[in-house]
Amino acid sequence: MDKINVLLVCGSGASSGFMAANIRKAASARGLEMSVTARSEAEISNYVDEIDCLLVGPHLASELDYIKEDIEGYDIKLDIIDKGAYSKLNGDQVVDQILGMFS
């Protein structure tokens, strides 16, 4: 698999920054090429041309319909980060989730 470009969004981008760092570490430990950027959901439209995968913090599940509109017409995989993985900042679990989106 080629490099996967992931955008991770939460409310302000703060907690997702820690999650992104842990995903990068977990991907690197497995020898995977994965670029993970953390931003606020307001910035999604700035990244639609650059990403393969959009992960949304579980606390933004109610915003999913609006987020789907932001990426409509783009070939972007979309999922909500597993709540347990997000609360524990478990990068390995989220890497598994990302890989599952592409299998």
Number of C-alpha atoms within 10 A of each C-alpha: 7 7 10 17 16 24 26 24 28 20 15 13 20 13 17 24 19 15 25 25 16 19 25 20 17 20 20 12 10 11 9 16 14 19 16 22 20 22 20 17 21 14 14 17 12 9 15 19 11 11 19 19 21 25 22 25 22 20 13 15 13 9 12 15 9 10 19 13 10 17 18 10 9 11 12 18 15 19 18 18 23 16 12 11 16 21 13 10 19 18 21 18 17 22 20 13 17 22 11 9 12 11 5
